Amino acid sequence: MPDPDPLREYMRIVRTLNLYKLQLLAIESKLRKSSTAARKQLLEQRHEDIAAEMEALKAEGDGWLCKLRRASTAL
């Protein structure tokens, strides 16, 4: 199986990160409106989970970006 295209993989990660950013904004809006402690705790946990996933994706994206840079300098 051939290696994945670095540009496509990087673009996939950027799209996913953008979707996560939108989810975080929605969660933050719900947190402001939430009145119960249990609901706030659930939303805060979800917020933390998404933020952690974003950090992992950013690290993966950095790796693909390095591959893109190496490929462009090799040309």
mmJSON file of the N, C-alpha and C atoms, coordinates in Angstrom:
{"data_MODEL":{"atom_site":{
"group_PDB":["ATOM","ATOM","ATOM","ATOM","ATOM","ATOM","ATOM","ATOM","ATOM","ATOM","ATOM","ATOM","ATOM","ATOM","ATOM","ATOM","ATOM","ATOM","ATOM","ATOM","ATOM","ATOM","ATOM","ATOM","ATOM","ATOM","ATOM","ATOM","ATOM","ATOM","ATOM","ATOM","ATOM","ATOM","ATOM","ATOM","ATOM","ATOM","ATOM","ATOM","ATOM","ATOM","ATOM","ATOM","ATOM","ATOM","ATOM","ATOM","ATOM","ATOM","ATOM","ATOM","ATOM","ATOM","ATOM","ATOM","ATOM","ATOM","ATOM","ATOM","ATOM","ATOM","ATOM","ATOM","ATOM","ATOM","ATOM","ATOM","ATOM","ATOM","ATOM","ATOM","ATOM","ATOM","ATOM","ATOM","ATOM","ATOM","ATOM","ATOM","ATOM","ATOM","ATOM","ATOM","ATOM","ATOM","ATOM","ATOM","ATOM","ATOM","ATOM","ATOM","ATOM","ATOM","ATOM","ATOM","ATOM","ATOM","ATOM","ATOM","ATOM","ATOM","ATOM","ATOM","ATOM","ATOM","ATOM","ATOM","ATOM","ATOM","ATOM","ATOM","ATOM","ATOM","ATOM","ATOM","ATOM","ATOM","ATOM","ATOM","ATOM","ATOM","ATOM","ATOM","ATOM","ATOM","ATOM","ATOM","ATOM","ATOM","ATOM","ATOM","ATOM","ATOM","ATOM","ATOM","ATOM","ATOM","ATOM","ATOM","ATOM","ATOM","ATOM","ATOM","ATOM","ATOM","ATOM","ATOM","ATOM","ATOM","ATOM","ATOM","ATOM","ATOM","ATOM","ATOM","ATOM","ATOM","ATOM","ATOM","ATOM","ATOM","ATOM","ATOM","ATOM","ATOM","ATOM","ATOM","ATOM","ATOM","ATOM","ATOM","ATOM","ATOM","ATOM","ATOM","ATOM","ATOM","ATOM","ATOM","ATOM","ATOM","ATOM","ATOM","ATOM","ATOM","ATOM","ATOM","ATOM","ATOM","ATOM","ATOM","ATOM","ATOM","ATOM","ATOM","ATOM","ATOM","ATOM","ATOM","ATOM","ATOM","ATOM","ATOM","ATOM","ATOM","ATOM","ATOM","ATOM","ATOM","ATOM","ATOM","ATOM","ATOM","ATOM","ATOM","ATOM","ATOM","ATOM","ATOM","ATOM","ATOM","ATOM","ATOM","ATOM"],
"id":[1,2,3,4,5,6,7,8,9,10,11,12,13,14,15,16,17,18,19,20,21,22,23,24,25,26,27,28,29,30,31,32,33,34,35,36,37,38,39,40,41,42,43,44,45,46,47,48,49,50,51,52,53,54,55,56,57,58,59,60,61,62,63,64,65,66,67,68,69,70,71,72,73,74,75,76,77,78,79,80,81,82,83,84,85,86,87,88,89,90,91,92,93,94,95,96,97,98,99,100,101,102,103,104,105,106,107,108,109,110,111,112,113,114,115,116,117,118,119,120,121,122,123,124,125,126,127,128,129,130,131,132,133,134,135,136,137,138,139,140,141,142,143,144,145,146,147,148,149,150,151,152,153,154,155,156,157,158,159,160,161,162,163,164,165,166,167,168,169,170,171,172,173,174,175,176,177,178,179,180,181,182,183,184,185,186,187,188,189,190,191,192,193,194,195,196,197,198,199,200,201,202,203,204,205,206,207,208,209,210,211,212,213,214,215,216,217,218,219,220,221,222,223,224,225],
"type_symbol":["N","C","C","N","C","C","N","C","C","N","C","C","N","C","C","N","C","C","N","C","C","N","C","C","N","C","C","N","C","C","N","C","C","N","C","C","N","C","C","N","C","C","N","C","C","N","C","C","N","C","C","N","C","C","N","C","C","N","C","C","N","C","C","N","C","C","N","C","C","N","C","C","N","C","C","N","C","C","N","C","C","N","C","C","N","C","C","N","C","C","N","C","C","N","C","C","N","C","C","N","C","C","N","C","C","N","C","C","N","C","C","N","C","C","N","C","C","N","C","C","N","C","C","N","C","C","N","C","C","N","C","C","N","C","C","N","C","C","N","C","C","N","C","C","N","C","C","N","C","C","N","C","C","N","C","C","N","C","C","N","C","C","N","C","C","N","C","C","N","C","C","N","C","C","N","C","C","N","C","C","N","C","C","N","C","C","N","C","C","N","C","C","N","C","C","N","C","C","N","C","C","N","C","C","N","C","C","N","C","C","N","C","C","N","C","C","N","C","C","N","C","C","N","C","C"],
"label_atom_id":["N","CA","C","N","CA","C","N","CA","C","N","CA","C","N","CA","C","N","CA","C","N","CA","C","N","CA","C","N","CA","C","N","CA","C","N","CA","C","N","CA","C","N","CA","C","N","CA","C","N","CA","C","N","CA","C","N","CA","C","N","CA","C","N","CA","C","N","CA","C","N","CA","C","N","CA","C","N","CA","C","N","CA","C","N","CA","C","N","CA","C","N","CA","C","N","CA","C","N","CA","C","N","CA","C","N","CA","C","N","CA","C","N","CA","C","N","CA","C","N","CA","C","N","CA","C","N","CA","C","N","CA","C","N","CA","C","N","CA","C","N","CA","C","N","CA","C","N","CA","C","N","CA","C","N","CA","C","N","CA","C","N","CA","C","N","CA","C","N","CA","C","N","CA","C","N","CA","C","N","CA","C","N","CA","C","N","CA","C","N","CA","C","N","CA","C","N","CA","C","N","CA","C","N","CA","C","N","CA","C","N","CA","C","N","CA","C","N","CA","C","N","CA","C","N","CA","C","N","CA","C","N","CA","C","N","CA","C","N","CA","C","N","CA","C","N","CA","C","N","CA","C","N","CA","C","N","CA","C","N","CA","C"],
"label_alt_id":[null,null,null,null,null,null,null,null,null,null,null,null,null,null,null,null,null,null,null,null,null,null,null,null,null,null,null,null,null,null,null,null,null,null,null,null,null,null,null,null,null,null,null,null,null,null,null,null,null,null,null,null,null,null,null,null,null,null,null,null,null,null,null,null,null,null,null,null,null,null,null,null,null,null,null,null,null,null,null,null,null,null,null,null,null,null,null,null,null,null,null,null,null,null,null,null,null,null,null,null,null,null,null,null,null,null,null,null,null,null,null,null,null,null,null,null,null,null,null,null,null,null,null,null,null,null,null,null,null,null,null,null,null,null,null,null,null,null,null,null,null,null,null,null,null,null,null,null,null,null,null,null,null,null,null,null,null,null,null,null,null,null,null,null,null,null,null,null,null,null,null,null,null,null,null,null,null,null,null,null,null,null,null,null,null,null,null,null,null,null,null,null,null,null,null,null,null,null,null,null,null,null,null,null,null,null,null,null,null,null,null,null,null,null,null,null,null,null,null,null,null,null,null,null,null],
"label_comp_id":["MET","MET","MET","PRO","PRO","PRO","ASP","ASP","ASP","PRO","PRO","PRO","ASP","ASP","ASP","PRO","PRO","PRO","LEU","LEU","LEU","ARG","ARG","ARG","GLU","GLU","GLU","TYR","TYR","TYR","MET","MET","MET","ARG","ARG","ARG","ILE","ILE","ILE","VAL","VAL","VAL","ARG","ARG","ARG","THR","THR","THR","LEU","LEU","LEU","ASN","ASN","ASN","LEU","LEU","LEU","TYR","TYR","TYR","LYS","LYS","LYS","LEU","LEU","LEU","GLN","GLN","GLN","LEU","LEU","LEU","LEU","LEU","LEU","ALA","ALA","ALA","ILE","ILE","ILE","GLU","GLU","GLU","SER","SER","SER","LYS","LYS","LYS","LEU","LEU","LEU","ARG","ARG","ARG","LYS","LYS","LYS","SER","SER","SER","SER","SER","SER","THR","THR","THR","ALA","ALA","ALA","ALA","ALA","ALA","ARG","ARG","ARG","LYS","LYS","LYS","GLN","GLN","GLN","LEU","LEU","LEU","LEU","LEU","LEU","GLU","GLU","GLU","GLN","GLN","GLN","ARG","ARG","ARG","HIS","HIS","HIS","GLU","GLU","GLU","ASP","ASP","ASP","ILE","ILE","ILE","ALA","ALA","ALA","ALA","ALA","ALA","GLU","GLU","GLU","MET","MET","MET","GLU","GLU","GLU","ALA","ALA","ALA","LEU","LEU","LEU","LYS","LYS","LYS","ALA","ALA","ALA","GLU","GLU","GLU","GLY","GLY","GLY","ASP","ASP","ASP","GLY","GLY","GLY","TRP","TRP","TRP","LEU","LEU","LEU","CYS","CYS","CYS","LYS","LYS","LYS","LEU","LEU","LEU","ARG","ARG","ARG","ARG","ARG","ARG","ALA","ALA","ALA","SER","SER","SER","THR","THR","THR","ALA","ALA","ALA","LEU","LEU","LEU"],
"label_asym_id":["A","A","A","A","A","A","A","A","A","A","A","A","A","A","A","A","A","A","A","A","A","A","A","A","A","A","A","A","A","A","A","A","A","A","A","A","A","A","A","A","A","A","A","A","A","A","A","A","A","A","A","A","A","A","A","A","A","A","A","A","A","A","A","A","A","A","A","A","A","A","A","A","A","A","A","A","A","A","A","A","A","A","A","A","A","A","A","A","A","A","A","A","A","A","A","A","A","A","A","A","A","A","A","A","A","A","A","A","A","A","A","A","A","A","A","A","A","A","A","A","A","A","A","A","A","A","A","A","A","A","A","A","A","A","A","A","A","A","A","A","A","A","A","A","A","A","A","A","A","A","A","A","A","A","A","A","A","A","A","A","A","A","A","A","A","A","A","A","A","A","A","A","A","A","A","A","A","A","A","A","A","A","A","A","A","A","A","A","A","A","A","A","A","A","A","A","A","A","A","A","A","A","A","A","A","A","A","A","A","A","A","A","A","A","A","A","A","A","A","A","A","A","A","A","A"],
"label_entity_id":["1","1","1","1","1","1","1","1","1","1","1","1","1","1","1","1","1","1","1","1","1","1","1","1","1","1","1","1","1","1","1","1","1","1","1","1","1","1","1","1","1","1","1","1","1","1","1","1","1","1","1","1","1","1","1","1","1","1","1","1","1","1","1","1","1","1","1","1","1","1","1","1","1","1","1","1","1","1","1","1","1","1","1","1","1","1","1","1","1","1","1","1","1","1","1","1","1","1","1","1","1","1","1","1","1","1","1","1","1","1","1","1","1","1","1","1","1","1","1","1","1","1","1","1","1","1","1","1","1","1","1","1","1","1","1","1","1","1","1","1","1","1","1","1","1","1","1","1","1","1","1","1","1","1","1","1","1","1","1","1","1","1","1","1","1","1","1","1","1","1","1","1","1","1","1","1","1","1","1","1","1","1","1","1","1","1","1","1","1","1","1","1","1","1","1","1","1","1","1","1","1","1","1","1","1","1","1","1","1","1","1","1","1","1","1","1","1","1","1","1","1","1","1","1","1"],
"label_seq_id":[1,1,1,2,2,2,3,3,3,4,4,4,5,5,5,6,6,6,7,7,7,8,8,8,9,9,9,10,10,10,11,11,11,12,12,12,13,13,13,14,14,14,15,15,15,16,16,16,17,17,17,18,18,18,19,19,19,20,20,20,21,21,21,22,22,22,23,23,23,24,24,24,25,25,25,26,26,26,27,27,27,28,28,28,29,29,29,30,30,30,31,31,31,32,32,32,33,33,33,34,34,34,35,35,35,36,36,36,37,37,37,38,38,38,39,39,39,40,40,40,41,41,41,42,42,42,43,43,43,44,44,44,45,45,45,46,46,46,47,47,47,48,48,48,49,49,49,50,50,50,51,51,51,52,52,52,53,53,53,54,54,54,55,55,55,56,56,56,57,57,57,58,58,58,59,59,59,60,60,60,61,61,61,62,62,62,63,63,63,64,64,64,65,65,65,66,66,66,67,67,67,68,68,68,69,69,69,70,70,70,71,71,71,72,72,72,73,73,73,74,74,74,75,75,75],
"pdbx_PDB_ins_code":[null,null,null,null,null,null,null,null,null,null,null,null,null,null,null,null,null,null,null,null,null,null,null,null,null,null,null,null,null,null,null,null,null,null,null,null,null,null,null,null,null,null,null,null,null,null,null,null,null,null,null,null,null,null,null,null,null,null,null,null,null,null,null,null,null,null,null,null,null,null,null,null,null,null,null,null,null,null,null,null,null,null,null,null,null,null,null,null,null,null,null,null,null,null,null,null,null,null,null,null,null,null,null,null,null,null,null,null,null,null,null,null,null,null,null,null,null,null,null,null,null,null,null,null,null,null,null,null,null,null,null,null,null,null,null,null,null,null,null,null,null,null,null,null,null,null,null,null,null,null,null,null,null,null,null,null,null,null,null,null,null,null,null,null,null,null,null,null,null,null,null,null,null,null,null,null,null,null,null,null,null,null,null,null,null,null,null,null,null,null,null,null,null,null,null,null,null,null,null,null,null,null,null,null,null,null,null,null,null,null,null,null,null,null,null,null,null,null,null,null,null,null,null,null,null],
"Cartn_x":[0.847,0.0,0.895,0.651,1.493,1.251,2.251,2.115,1.004,0.271,-0.763,-0.147,-0.897,-0.456,-0.398,0.776,0.906,-0.039,-0.254,-1.138,-2.58,-3.033,-4.404,-4.572,-3.584,-3.665,-3.656,-2.812,-2.764,-4.102,-4.659,-5.952,-7.062,-7.01,-7.999,-7.922,-6.705,-6.514,-7.016,-6.728,-7.189,-8.716,-9.347,-10.817,-11.381,-10.774,-11.231,-11.044,-9.916,-9.687,-10.723,-11.075,-12.101,-13.452,-13.78,-15.029,-14.999,-13.856,-13.721,-13.862,-13.319,-13.452,-14.918,-15.679,-17.108,-17.82,-17.423,-18.025,-17.702,-16.463,-16.093,-16.913,-17.117,-17.944,-19.369,-19.922,-21.274,-21.328,-20.33,-20.29,-20.161,-19.31,-19.151,-20.458,-21.205,-22.5,-23.471,-23.484,-24.357,-23.954,-22.632,-22.17,-22.696,-22.697,-23.196,-24.687,-25.426,-26.875,-27.292,-26.374,-26.701,-26.945,-27.936,-28.279,-27.967,-27.85,-27.601,-26.116,-25.67,-24.26,-23.873,-24.783,-24.49,-24.302,-25.158,-25.055,-23.762,-23.412,-22.168,-20.96,-20.999,-19.883,-19.738,-20.846,-20.824,-20.253,-20.694,-20.204,-18.726,-18.31,-16.897,-16.022,-16.491,-15.732,-15.621,-16.728,-16.713,-15.764,-15.769,-14.879,-13.412,-13.086,-11.722,-11.336,-12.262,-11.988,-11.682,-12.482,-12.263,-10.946,-10.639,-9.38,-8.184,-8.271,-7.187,-7.045,-8.162,-8.123,-7.526,-7.853,-7.293,-5.77,-5.281,-3.828,-3.148,-3.759,-3.203,-3.208,-4.303,-4.387,-3.381,-3.168,-2.193,-0.796,-0.471,0.832,0.949,-0.11,-0.109,0.015,-0.702,-0.629,0.765,1.445,2.825,3.735,3.496,4.275,4.047,2.788,2.484,3.028,2.988,3.522,5.033,5.725,7.161,7.424,6.596,6.748,6.515,5.526,5.253,6.448,7.009,8.16,9.369,9.592,10.708,10.481,9.259,8.939,9.11,8.738,8.857,10.313,11.15,12.558,13.303,12.768,13.418,13.189,12.222,11.932,12.964],
"Cartn_y":[-1.179,0.0,1.246,2.181,3.381,4.316,5.144,6.13,7.109,7.575,8.576,9.893,10.632,11.934,12.91,13.489,14.403,15.595,16.131,17.283,16.916,15.787,15.348,15.081,14.441,14.143,15.427,16.377,17.642,18.379,18.371,19.031,18.348,17.036,16.294,16.722,16.866,17.26,18.683,19.584,20.971,21.026,20.259,20.221,19.697,18.641,18.064,19.045,19.734,20.732,21.849,22.266,23.299,22.815,21.562,21.011,20.958,20.576,20.554,21.955,22.956,24.336,24.74,24.366,24.662,23.945,22.695,21.957,22.627,23.102,23.786,25.051,25.802,27.007,26.667,25.604,25.188,24.755,24.034,23.588,24.785,25.744,26.931,27.711,27.774,28.442,27.702,26.382,25.587,25.713,25.817,25.982,27.277,28.342,29.623,29.555,28.743,28.655,27.578,26.669,25.528,25.97,25.358,25.739,24.638,23.401,22.313,21.981,21.637,21.302,20.045,19.074,17.822,18.083,18.918,19.25,20.001,20.945,21.697,20.773,19.833,18.892,18.04,17.585,16.783,17.593,18.834,19.691,20.029,20.274,20.571,19.375,18.162,16.958,16.792,17.033,16.931,17.968,19.163,20.228,19.796,19.229,18.757,17.635,16.722,15.608,16.12,17.07,17.625,18.379,19.141,19.887,18.934,17.818,16.831,16.212,15.903,15.341,16.345,17.611,18.646,18.718,18.605,18.631,17.464,16.296,15.124,15.342,15.892,16.149,17.214,18.219,19.254,18.647,17.735,17.071,16.235,15.53,14.744,15.666,16.776,17.755,18.322,18.555,19.049,18.052,16.766,15.739,15.746,15.865,15.914,17.195,18.286,19.542,19.433,18.757,18.535,17.708,16.679,15.859,16.702,17.588,18.467,19.383,19.92,20.823,20.083,18.866,18.074,17.747,17.411,17.085,18.305,19.483,20.673,21.111,20.869,21.227,20.215,19.0,17.958,18.194,19.024,19.273,20.129],
"Cartn_z":[0.0,0.0,0.0,-0.911,-0.986,0.198,0.454,1.526,1.185,2.21,1.934,1.475,0.716,0.228,1.402,1.684,2.831,2.764,1.576,1.458,1.811,1.313,1.62,3.116,3.718,5.143,5.973,5.584,6.308,6.168,4.982,4.759,5.562,5.649,6.454,7.912,8.407,9.798,10.028,9.11,9.245,9.252,8.374,8.347,9.665,10.172,11.434,12.575,12.6,13.641,13.574,12.388,12.239,12.769,12.5,13.031,14.56,15.114,16.571,17.155,16.468,16.958,17.02,16.003,16.009,17.15,17.407,18.514,19.847,19.998,21.233,21.43,20.367,20.468,20.895,20.343,20.709,22.171,22.612,24.012,24.942,24.589,25.424,25.52,24.439,24.454,25.376,25.283,26.144,27.608,27.867,29.242,29.853,29.061,29.566,29.897,29.156,29.344,30.341,30.651,31.497,32.939,33.548,34.921,35.934,35.494,36.444,36.499,37.681,37.889,37.113,37.071,36.361,34.868,34.31,32.876,32.597,33.478,33.304,33.372,34.308,34.447,33.188,32.649,31.421,30.26,30.126,29.048,29.221,30.457,30.706,30.361,30.685,30.361,28.849,28.155,26.686,26.094,26.66,26.209,26.367,27.52,27.774,26.807,26.542,25.626,24.213,23.76,22.422,22.367,23.416,23.448,23.403,24.107,24.09,22.701,22.068,20.718,19.733,19.928,19.058,19.199,20.412,20.627,19.913,19.982,19.296,17.782,17.271,15.833,15.392,16.224,15.888,15.771,16.676,16.619,15.342,15.008,13.769,12.559,12.592,11.505,11.34,12.452,12.382,11.667,11.93,11.254,9.747,9.349,7.913,7.285,8.018,7.503,7.268,8.173,7.98,6.722,6.501,5.292,4.04,4.105,2.959,2.682,3.731,3.554,2.975,3.486,2.947,1.479,1.14,-0.255,-1.156,-0.666,-1.507,-1.669,-0.673,-0.814,-1.655,-1.761,-2.561,-4.056,-4.384,-5.805,-6.407],
"occupancy":[1.0,1.0,1.0,1.0,1.0,1.0,1.0,1.0,1.0,1.0,1.0,1.0,1.0,1.0,1.0,1.0,1.0,1.0,1.0,1.0,1.0,1.0,1.0,1.0,1.0,1.0,1.0,1.0,1.0,1.0,1.0,1.0,1.0,1.0,1.0,1.0,1.0,1.0,1.0,1.0,1.0,1.0,1.0,1.0,1.0,1.0,1.0,1.0,1.0,1.0,1.0,1.0,1.0,1.0,1.0,1.0,1.0,1.0,1.0,1.0,1.0,1.0,1.0,1.0,1.0,1.0,1.0,1.0,1.0,1.0,1.0,1.0,1.0,1.0,1.0,1.0,1.0,1.0,1.0,1.0,1.0,1.0,1.0,1.0,1.0,1.0,1.0,1.0,1.0,1.0,1.0,1.0,1.0,1.0,1.0,1.0,1.0,1.0,1.0,1.0,1.0,1.0,1.0,1.0,1.0,1.0,1.0,1.0,1.0,1.0,1.0,1.0,1.0,1.0,1.0,1.0,1.0,1.0,1.0,1.0,1.0,1.0,1.0,1.0,1.0,1.0,1.0,1.0,1.0,1.0,1.0,1.0,1.0,1.0,1.0,1.0,1.0,1.0,1.0,1.0,1.0,1.0,1.0,1.0,1.0,1.0,1.0,1.0,1.0,1.0,1.0,1.0,1.0,1.0,1.0,1.0,1.0,1.0,1.0,1.0,1.0,1.0,1.0,1.0,1.0,1.0,1.0,1.0,1.0,1.0,1.0,1.0,1.0,1.0,1.0,1.0,1.0,1.0,1.0,1.0,1.0,1.0,1.0,1.0,1.0,1.0,1.0,1.0,1.0,1.0,1.0,1.0,1.0,1.0,1.0,1.0,1.0,1.0,1.0,1.0,1.0,1.0,1.0,1.0,1.0,1.0,1.0,1.0,1.0,1.0,1.0,1.0,1.0,1.0,1.0,1.0,1.0,1.0,1.0,1.0,1.0,1.0,1.0,1.0,1.0],
"B_iso_or_equiv":[0.0,0.0,0.0,0.0,0.0,0.0,0.0,0.0,0.0,0.0,0.0,0.0,0.0,0.0,0.0,0.0,0.0,0.0,0.0,0.0,0.0,0.0,0.0,0.0,0.0,0.0,0.0,0.0,0.0,0.0,0.0,0.0,0.0,0.0,0.0,0.0,0.0,0.0,0.0,0.0,0.0,0.0,0.0,0.0,0.0,0.0,0.0,0.0,0.0,0.0,0.0,0.0,0.0,0.0,0.0,0.0,0.0,0.0,0.0,0.0,0.0,0.0,0.0,0.0,0.0,0.0,0.0,0.0,0.0,0.0,0.0,0.0,0.0,0.0,0.0,0.0,0.0,0.0,0.0,0.0,0.0,0.0,0.0,0.0,0.0,0.0,0.0,0.0,0.0,0.0,0.0,0.0,0.0,0.0,0.0,0.0,0.0,0.0,0.0,0.0,0.0,0.0,0.0,0.0,0.0,0.0,0.0,0.0,0.0,0.0,0.0,0.0,0.0,0.0,0.0,0.0,0.0,0.0,0.0,0.0,0.0,0.0,0.0,0.0,0.0,0.0,0.0,0.0,0.0,0.0,0.0,0.0,0.0,0.0,0.0,0.0,0.0,0.0,0.0,0.0,0.0,0.0,0.0,0.0,0.0,0.0,0.0,0.0,0.0,0.0,0.0,0.0,0.0,0.0,0.0,0.0,0.0,0.0,0.0,0.0,0.0,0.0,0.0,0.0,0.0,0.0,0.0,0.0,0.0,0.0,0.0,0.0,0.0,0.0,0.0,0.0,0.0,0.0,0.0,0.0,0.0,0.0,0.0,0.0,0.0,0.0,0.0,0.0,0.0,0.0,0.0,0.0,0.0,0.0,0.0,0.0,0.0,0.0,0.0,0.0,0.0,0.0,0.0,0.0,0.0,0.0,0.0,0.0,0.0,0.0,0.0,0.0,0.0,0.0,0.0,0.0,0.0,0.0,0.0,0.0,0.0,0.0,0.0,0.0,0.0],
"pdbx_formal_charge":[null,null,null,null,null,null,null,null,null,null,null,null,null,null,null,null,null,null,null,null,null,null,null,null,null,null,null,null,null,null,null,null,null,null,null,null,null,null,null,null,null,null,null,null,null,null,null,null,null,null,null,null,null,null,null,null,null,null,null,null,null,null,null,null,null,null,null,null,null,null,null,null,null,null,null,null,null,null,null,null,null,null,null,null,null,null,null,null,null,null,null,null,null,null,null,null,null,null,null,null,null,null,null,null,null,null,null,null,null,null,null,null,null,null,null,null,null,null,null,null,null,null,null,null,null,null,null,null,null,null,null,null,null,null,null,null,null,null,null,null,null,null,null,null,null,null,null,null,null,null,null,null,null,null,null,null,null,null,null,null,null,null,null,null,null,null,null,null,null,null,null,null,null,null,null,null,null,null,null,null,null,null,null,null,null,null,null,null,null,null,null,null,null,null,null,null,null,null,null,null,null,null,null,null,null,null,null,null,null,null,null,null,null,null,null,null,null,null,null,null,null,null,null,null,null],
"auth_seq_id":[1,1,1,2,2,2,3,3,3,4,4,4,5,5,5,6,6,6,7,7,7,8,8,8,9,9,9,10,10,10,11,11,11,12,12,12,13,13,13,14,14,14,15,15,15,16,16,16,17,17,17,18,18,18,19,19,19,20,20,20,21,21,21,22,22,22,23,23,23,24,24,24,25,25,25,26,26,26,27,27,27,28,28,28,29,29,29,30,30,30,31,31,31,32,32,32,33,33,33,34,34,34,35,35,35,36,36,36,37,37,37,38,38,38,39,39,39,40,40,40,41,41,41,42,42,42,43,43,43,44,44,44,45,45,45,46,46,46,47,47,47,48,48,48,49,49,49,50,50,50,51,51,51,52,52,52,53,53,53,54,54,54,55,55,55,56,56,56,57,57,57,58,58,58,59,59,59,60,60,60,61,61,61,62,62,62,63,63,63,64,64,64,65,65,65,66,66,66,67,67,67,68,68,68,69,69,69,70,70,70,71,71,71,72,72,72,73,73,73,74,74,74,75,75,75],
"auth_comp_id":["MET","MET","MET","PRO","PRO","PRO","ASP","ASP","ASP","PRO","PRO","PRO","ASP","ASP","ASP","PRO","PRO","PRO","LEU","LEU","LEU","ARG","ARG","ARG","GLU","GLU","GLU","TYR","TYR","TYR","MET","MET","MET","ARG","ARG","ARG","ILE","ILE","ILE","VAL","VAL","VAL","ARG","ARG","ARG","THR","THR","THR","LEU","LEU","LEU","ASN","ASN","ASN","LEU","LEU","LEU","TYR","TYR","TYR","LYS","LYS","LYS","LEU","LEU","LEU","GLN","GLN","GLN","LEU","LEU","LEU","LEU","LEU","LEU","ALA","ALA","ALA","ILE","ILE","ILE","GLU","GLU","GLU","SER","SER","SER","LYS","LYS","LYS","LEU","LEU","LEU","ARG","ARG","ARG","LYS","LYS","LYS","SER","SER","SER","SER","SER","SER","THR","THR","THR","ALA","ALA","ALA","ALA","ALA","ALA","ARG","ARG","ARG","LYS","LYS","LYS","GLN","GLN","GLN","LEU","LEU","LEU","LEU","LEU","LEU","GLU","GLU","GLU","GLN","GLN","GLN","ARG","ARG","ARG","HIS","HIS","HIS","GLU","GLU","GLU","ASP","ASP","ASP","ILE","ILE","ILE","ALA","ALA","ALA","ALA","ALA","ALA","GLU","GLU","GLU","MET","MET","MET","GLU","GLU","GLU","ALA","ALA","ALA","LEU","LEU","LEU","LYS","LYS","LYS","ALA","ALA","ALA","GLU","GLU","GLU","GLY","GLY","GLY","ASP","ASP","ASP","GLY","GLY","GLY","TRP","TRP","TRP","LEU","LEU","LEU","CYS","CYS","CYS","LYS","LYS","LYS","LEU","LEU","LEU","ARG","ARG","ARG","ARG","ARG","ARG","ALA","ALA","ALA","SER","SER","SER","THR","THR","THR","ALA","ALA","ALA","LEU","LEU","LEU"],
"auth_asym_id":["A","A","A","A","A","A","A","A","A","A","A","A","A","A","A","A","A","A","A","A","A","A","A","A","A","A","A","A","A","A","A","A","A","A","A","A","A","A","A","A","A","A","A","A","A","A","A","A","A","A","A","A","A","A","A","A","A","A","A","A","A","A","A","A","A","A","A","A","A","A","A","A","A","A","A","A","A","A","A","A","A","A","A","A","A","A","A","A","A","A","A","A","A","A","A","A","A","A","A","A","A","A","A","A","A","A","A","A","A","A","A","A","A","A","A","A","A","A","A","A","A","A","A","A","A","A","A","A","A","A","A","A","A","A","A","A","A","A","A","A","A","A","A","A","A","A","A","A","A","A","A","A","A","A","A","A","A","A","A","A","A","A","A","A","A","A","A","A","A","A","A","A","A","A","A","A","A","A","A","A","A","A","A","A","A","A","A","A","A","A","A","A","A","A","A","A","A","A","A","A","A","A","A","A","A","A","A","A","A","A","A","A","A","A","A","A","A","A","A","A","A","A","A","A","A"],
"auth_atom_id":["N","CA","C","N","CA","C","N","CA","C","N","CA","C","N","CA","C","N","CA","C","N","CA","C","N","CA","C","N","CA","C","N","CA","C","N","CA","C","N","CA","C","N","CA","C","N","CA","C","N","CA","C","N","CA","C","N","CA","C","N","CA","C","N","CA","C","N","CA","C","N","CA","C","N","CA","C","N","CA","C","N","CA","C","N","CA","C","N","CA","C","N","CA","C","N","CA","C","N","CA","C","N","CA","C","N","CA","C","N","CA","C","N","CA","C","N","CA","C","N","CA","C","N","CA","C","N","CA","C","N","CA","C","N","CA","C","N","CA","C","N","CA","C","N","CA","C","N","CA","C","N","CA","C","N","CA","C","N","CA","C","N","CA","C","N","CA","C","N","CA","C","N","CA","C","N","CA","C","N","CA","C","N","CA","C","N","CA","C","N","CA","C","N","CA","C","N","CA","C","N","CA","C","N","CA","C","N","CA","C","N","CA","C","N","CA","C","N","CA","C","N","CA","C","N","CA","C","N","CA","C","N","CA","C","N","CA","C","N","CA","C","N","CA","C","N","CA","C","N","CA","C","N","CA","C","N","CA","C","N","CA","C"],
"pdbx_PDB_model_num":[1,1,1,1,1,1,1,1,1,1,1,1,1,1,1,1,1,1,1,1,1,1,1,1,1,1,1,1,1,1,1,1,1,1,1,1,1,1,1,1,1,1,1,1,1,1,1,1,1,1,1,1,1,1,1,1,1,1,1,1,1,1,1,1,1,1,1,1,1,1,1,1,1,1,1,1,1,1,1,1,1,1,1,1,1,1,1,1,1,1,1,1,1,1,1,1,1,1,1,1,1,1,1,1,1,1,1,1,1,1,1,1,1,1,1,1,1,1,1,1,1,1,1,1,1,1,1,1,1,1,1,1,1,1,1,1,1,1,1,1,1,1,1,1,1,1,1,1,1,1,1,1,1,1,1,1,1,1,1,1,1,1,1,1,1,1,1,1,1,1,1,1,1,1,1,1,1,1,1,1,1,1,1,1,1,1,1,1,1,1,1,1,1,1,1,1,1,1,1,1,1,1,1,1,1,1,1,1,1,1,1,1,1,1,1,1,1,1,1,1,1,1,1,1,1]
}}}
